[in-house]
Amino acid sequence: MSADTIPPFDPIDRRLGPHIALKVAHNCQERRECQEGSRDDVIDLITDWATKEDAPPILWLHGPAGSGKSTIALTVCSKFAIKDESYDAPTPRRQLAASWFFSRDANRTTTTGFFTTIAYHLAQSQEFLRSDMEKTLRDEPSIIHQNLKDQLKKLILDQIRPFAGSLHRPIIVVVDALDECTDRDAQYLVEVLVDAFQDDRHLPIRFILTSRNDCAAIEGQDHLNSEMIHMVDLWKYDARASIRTFFEVELEKVYTRKRRLIDGAPPRPSEEQLDVLTEDADGLFIYASTLVAFVGDTKGRPDEKLKEAMKSRHKGLDGLYQQVLDNAPQSRTTRFRNIVGIILNRYPWFKIVDLAHFIGVEVVDIRADLEGCGSIFMVPEDDHGFIEILHASLSDFLGTKERSKTYFIGRLDGHWLLGNCVRLLSQQYSMFPNGPPTYMHRHLDTCSPAVSYAYKEWQDHLYDSLSEDWSLLHMDSALVAQLIDLFSDIKSKGSIEMWMFMVPNQRSGLLLSKLEVGGFICLCVRSRLIHTTKESLEYFIAAQYNTVKSS
């Protein structure tokens, strides 16, 4: 039974549906599978493990960033999702039960809803389990709120146990990019799986996990023997032939697509070029895909861009990222750095139209600022889509000063965030002639995400600005003027204290205390009077700046 044919009042959909995570399955990922004929050695190894009797219940595929783990996981999912009559006659079934792809870029970094989601898809892919699972959910509806250990046992393992002697092939669950899950959740998930299989190692269900070599969850499992986990080090499998084929096929596609720009040039890269590119890739598919995207991105002759890339002889991704940014027209501007900072940190989590609103520019300006970065960022055609990082390693590169150098992007500029919040609040507050509405919570629900963020976070950003670096706020006369105007407007329409607490914020009291001590706001507790002047604000900022400077 597929998701499209589930009855509207299906018991499993009714009970599990509200507690599943969306867009985590393999067929929700905007990624490509392995090219036909590539990585056959690794895929054959996984296929053999998935059909072999008495194999370890967990296969852990690990390797360095960019080595193709997610591509292999996606290929394996597609392979196991096909019904196989040779094994399961007369009623063929899919060996793939479910899949879960973690992703920092898509904000899938926790195990919230993990086993309820796996169970939901298990009931769809393995129809013979549905009736027993429906009974379990009716008899014990609280399962959906229990811990991962109990959910795994009751929703999955107990459902499969009665069929242990009749299944010719084990059920497979694929979990990709465990290193992109929070360390605590990843560690706990692995512990739950290992503990569950200690006593039920021969149940016909197996898990495929993928992660980087340095994943914290894998480091704690060194004591386990090969009977529990089959470790597969991807770095031990030579990927050069597959990468060379990838370069040959994909670059030929680029040349064909832009053939009018390379009139007279060879229709495909030369053998020598392919050899050099393969050597420089050093076993990293992410390097190959990024370079191909760079050659085929934006305007310009792809053959000349390929020569330019080869001339630099990038050994690894850092040099390639450097060249992409060097060729991006706006990459050295402050606004570019701030936009990329928001994309990297996902704080705030904005669609492209909301990001433009928050910054105070048009959507077309955001697109223009990211021109030339199509090989490292995915900028959606839909203004209501999210800008995505194409490769997780880009975050590591831009967040490590020793690697990215002039392109280093660390913590988001708090003063810049505060300035945008104050600008939006000033615009909003001018709409309230009698002060903030008493139905503020309902008002927040109708605001744009940018304005809602400003309401909820401005106090944090102001508090951080007052706590960290007085000199930056002191020297930002434009921001100081905006604060003065905003607080003056608030004062003329009502109590600043009341307005602060209108939008819940745990730092409101601390911020009021800090402002009061500095002379910014003279608060008389008994009479609840607020007095704010331009002089007191300037005095407060200048006094704090001089105090820090002298110390």
N, C-alpha and C positions, 0 to 999 in steps of 0.2 A: 504493500500500500504506500503510495507516494504522498508527499505533503499536499499535493493538489487534490487528492481524492479522499482525504480524511473528512468524515462526516462532521457537520458543524457542531454536533453535540457529542463528539467522540470523548469518552471518559479520560483517555490519556491526554488529549489536547486540552481538555477543560482543567485537568488537575496539574499537569506539568507545563502546559503552554505559557502561563504567566511567569514561570520561574526559569525560563531558558535564556541563554545568551544568544543574541542575533549576530549573524555574519561571521561566525567563527569557523564554519565548515569549509572544506577544501573547495567546494564549488561556489563559494562566495568570494574567493580570492582573485584579485586582478593580477595574476602572475602566469607565466608560461611554464609548460612542462618541459622535460628534457627533450631535446631533439631526438628523433628516431635514430637508434643506433648508438647513442651516446650514453655513458654511465651504465652500460649494460652489465658490467661486472658487479657493481654495487646493487643494482636492481635485482639481478639474478640471485645474489646472496640473500637479499631480503625476502624474495619470493620463496626460496628454498627454506628459509627459517619459518615462514608463514605456513608451510604445508608439512613440515617435518614433524614426526612424532617425537615427544619428549624433549622438544627444544625449550630453552628458557622462556618464561612467560613475558619477559621484557627484552626488547632490542633497543639499544641506545646508540644512535648514530650521532657522532660528534666530530667536529672539525673546526677550523678557524673561520672567522667571519668571511663571507663571500665565497666559500668553497662549494656552494650549490646544495646545501642541506634542504632548504625549503623547496627547491625545484624538484629534488628527488622525492621528498615527501608528497608533493602534489602529484607527481607521476605515479607513485605507488598507490595513492588514494584512487586515482582514476582507473588504474589496473585492477584493483581489488573491488571496485564498485560495479564491475561488469559481472553479470550472472554467468556462472560456469556450469554447463550441463554435464561436462565430463566428470565432475565430482559429485554433483547434487541431483542426478537424475532420480526419479522423473520430475522432481520439483526443484529447478535451479534457484539458487539464492546468491545474494551478494556477500562476499566475504568481508567487505568493509562494513563495520557497524556504525561508526561515527568518526568524526575528525574534529580537531580543535587546533586552530592556528593562532598562537599568541602573537601580539604585535604592539610594540610601543607606539608606532606611528598612528595606528588605528585605535589607540587607547584600550587595547585588550591586554591588560597586564596583571589581572587578578584571576583567582579561581572561583569567583562568585558565579554560581549557577553551573559549575563544571559538570558534576555527575547527574544533575537533573537534565542538563542538555544532552549529555551522552545517552542517558536512558531514553529520552524523548526520541532521538534519532535511532537508537537501537530498536525501539518498537516499530519504527517505520521500515527499517531495512531488514529486520528479522521478524516477519509477521507471525511466526509460530510462537513468539514470546508474548504476544499482545494480551491474550486472555489472562494469563497468570499475572502479568504486570498490572492489568486493570484491577484484578482482585486484591493485589497487594496494596494498591493506592486507596482502594475503598476501605480495606480493613485497617490501614494505618496511614491516614492522610497527613499526619504530622511528619512523615519522612522528608517532605520537601524542606522542612526547617531544621533537620538534624545535621550533624557534622559530616564531613566528607567520608570518614571511615564507615559510618553507618549507612550512608547513602550508597556507597560502592557495594557494600555487602547486600543490602536489601533490594535495591533497585536494579542491580546488574548481576552480581555473582550468584545470588540465590535464584534468580530467574533462569540462569543458564545451567545451573547444577543438575536439574532433572534430565537434561538432554546430553549429558556428558558422554554417554555411550553411543549416541546415534549420529553425532555430527562428524562428518568425514573431514572437515577442515575447521580449524579454530576461527572464531570471530576476531576481527582485527579492529583496533582503535588506534588512530594516528594522532599524536600530540606534537605539534611542530613549534620550534623556537622557544623552548622552555627557558632559555636565558633571558628572554624578553618579558617573562613573568617576574613579579617582585620576588626577591630572594626568599623571603619568609614563606610565601605561598608555594613557590616551586619546591622548596625543601619539604614542606609538609605534604604536598601532593605525592612526591616520590616516596616519602616514608609510609604514607597510607597504602600506596600500591605494593611496596615491598612487603609490608606487614601482612597485607591481605593474601599475598601469594605464598607466604611461608607455609601455610597449611593447605592451600588450594592450588599448588603449583601446576597440577595436571588438568585444571579446568580448561575447557576449549575456548578460552578467550586470551588474547595477547595484546600487549601495548607496544607501539613503536614510539619512542621519544627521540627528538632531535634537539641539539643545543650546541653552543660553542664549547670549546675545550675547557674554558675557564668558568663555566657555569657552576655556581656555588653548590647547587643541588647534586651535581655529579661528583664533586670532590668528597662528599661525605659518604659515598657508596663504595669506596675502594676495598672495604673488607668483604664485600659480597663476592661469592664465587661464580663461576660460569653457569652454574645450575639455575641461578636467579636472573642474571642479566647478561645478555650477549652484547659485549661492547664492540662497536665497529668504528674504527678511527678512519675517517674519510681521507685524511692526509696520506694514508698508506696506499691509496689507490690512485694511480697515475691518471690525471685528467687531461694531459696535454693533447692527446689525439682528439678528445671530445671538444676541447676549447678551440683547437685549430679548425675543426669542422664548423663550429659555431661562427668563428670569424669569417670563414669562407662563404657560408650560406647567407649570413646576415649582412655582410658588407656588399655582397652581390645584389641583395635586395635594395640596399641604399643606392647603389650605383644605377640600378635599373629604374628606380623611382625618380632619380634626379639626372637621368641620362642627358637631358638637354643642357645641363650645366657642365658636362664633362665631354663635350664633343671632341672627338679625336683621341681621348684618353682610353686606356684599356677598360673593357667592360667589367673587370673584376680585379681585386688585389692580386699582385704577383705572388709566386711561390716564395720568393725571398721575403716579401712583406709579411706573409702569413707566418713564416718561420720566426721572424723577429717579434711579431705581436704575441705569438704563443710563448716565446721565451719570457717576454716582459710580463705576461699575465701571471706567471709563476704559480700556476694551478688554481687561480682565483677566477671563478666565473663572473663574479661581480665586477672585476676589472674589465673582462671582455664585454659584458653588457653595457657598462658605463661608457667605454670607449666607442662602441658602435653607436650608442645614443648620441654621443658628442659629435661624431662624424656626420650623422644624419640630422642633427638638430639645427634649427634656425636657417638663416640664409648662408650662402657661400658654397663653394665647390667642395663636394665631399672628398675628392681625390687630393685636393690641396690640404684639407683639414686632416686627412689621414697622414700625409707626409709631415705636417706640423706636429702631430702627436708622436709620430715615430722619431722625429728629429730630437724631441725632448727625452726620448727613451725612458719613459716612466717605468720605474721598477716598483710595482705595487700601486696601491690606490692613491696614496697621499699626493704624489706628483700629478696624477690625473685630475684629482679634485682641484689642485692648485691651478692647473691649466684651464679647467672649466671656469673657475672664478676669475682668472686673469682675463678671459675672453668675454665675460659678462659685463656689459657697459656700466651698470649701476652698482657693481659689487663693492665698491669702496665708499659708497655714500652711507650716511648715518641712517637714513630711512631703510635702506636695504638691510642693514645689520639689525635694525629693530624688527622688521618684518620676519627675517629669518630667525631671530631670537624667539619670537612668539611661536613660529612653526616648530622650532626645536623643542621648546619647553612645554608646548601645549598648554600654556597658561597665559592668557585665557584661551579656551578652546573655541576658536572662531571659524565660521564659514568665511569664504572670501569676501562676501558682501558685508558681513559684520566686521571683519578686520578693517576694511576700507572705512566703514563708519566710525570705528574706534579711533583710527589714526587721523580721520578728517580729510580723506582724499576720495577720489573716484576709484571704482573697481579697475578701470583701465590703467590707472596709475600703478596699482599693485602688479598687474600683468606686465607693465612696462619695466618696473623695477626688477622683475625676475626674468627678463628677457635674456636668453643665452644660457639659462640654467635648466633647460628641459631634460638634460641627461641626469640631473640629480634631484629635481623636484617635479612632481606631477601637479600642474596647475589645471584644475578642471575647467571644462568649457562652460559648465553650469555655474553661475555666480553664487549659487547656494550650496556648492560643494566645498570640500575641505582641500587645502593644499597639502599634499602628502610628500614625505621624504621617501625617495625610491630605494634607498639603501640605508639600513640601520647604522652602518659604519660611518656614514657622513656625520652623524651626531657626535661620535667619538672624535672624529677628525676636527670638527669645528669647536668642540669643547675642550681640546687639549692644545694649549698655547704653543708647546714645543713643536707640535706637528703643523698646525694651521698658521702660526706666526701672525701676519698682519690680518688674517681673516678670522682670528680667534673670536668666538662669541661666547661669553660666559653668562653670568647671571643677567637677567633683564634689568635695564636701567630703571630703577624705582622712581626717579624724578620724572623721567619721560612718561611712565605709566601714570603717575600722579597728575601730570600736566594734562594728559588726555582725559582722565576722569573728571578733573575740575572743569575742563572746557565743556564736556557733555552735561555735567551737573548744572553749570551756569545756564546753559541753554534750556535745560528742563525746568529749573527753578523759576526762570522768568515766565513760565507758563502758569505759575500758581500765584495769583495776586494776593491770596490770603494765607499763604504758607503751604506746607506740605499737606496732602490729603490725609484724612484720618484712615482711609482704606488703603494705606501704603502697600500692604502685601498684595492686594488685588491689582493695584497699580503696577507693581513690579512684574506681575504675570503678563501684563499687556505691553511692557516695554520691549524694545529691541534688545538682543543679547548684549550689545555694546553698552547701552544705557543701564541695563540691569547690572552688568559687571561694575560700572562706575558707582552706582548706588551702594553695592555690597562691599566693594574693595577699596574705596578711596581712603577710608580711615586707616586701613592697614598700610597703604602706601605713604600716607602722610606721617604716620607713626614711625615707619621705617626711615623716612627721610629725616625726621627729627632725631632719630636715635643713632644713625650711622655716620653721616658726613654733613655736618652743619655748613661747611664752606660751600658745597654745591648748591644747597638751597639758598644760602645767603647771596651767592653771586647770580642766581637765576632771577633777575629782577622781573622778567615777564611772568614767571610762575608766581612770584610773591604778589604781584599786582592782581593776578587772577584770584588768588586766595583772598586777598583783601576785599575784592569786589564780591566774591561769593559769600563771605562771612558778613559783609555789610548788608547784602540782600537778605540773608537769613535773619540777621538782627532786626531788620525793619519789618519782618513778617512774623516773628515769633522767637521762641527760645532756641538757641543753638543746642542746648543740652537735650531738649525734647526732640529736635530734628535728628540729632545723632542717634538717639535710642529708637527713633522711628524705624530704622533699618537695623535689625539685630547684628551686633558685632561684639565679639568678646573683648576687643581692645578699646571699646568706647570709654570705659572708665579710666583706663590707663592714659588714653590720649587726652582726656579732659584734665587729668591731673598734671600731665606734662605741660599742657598749654597754660594751666593755671599757675604752676610754679614759675614758668618763664615770663609771666606777665602778659601773655597773649590774650587770655580771657580772665577777667577778674570775676570770679564766681562767688556770689554771696549765697551760701547754702540755705539759710533760713528764709530769705525773701525770694529765693530762686531767680534773682536778677542776673542778667547777662549784660556785660558791657564790653564792646569790642571797638577799637579804634585803629586807624592806620598807624598811629604812633606806637601803640602798644605792640602791634604785630612786628613793626620794624625793630622796635626795642628788643623784643623777645628773640628774634632771629639773630640780630647783631650781637646781643649779649651771649647767646649760646655759642656763636661762632668765635667770639673773642675768648670765651672760657676754654674752648677746645684748643684754640690756637696757642694760648699761653701755657696750657698744660703739656 
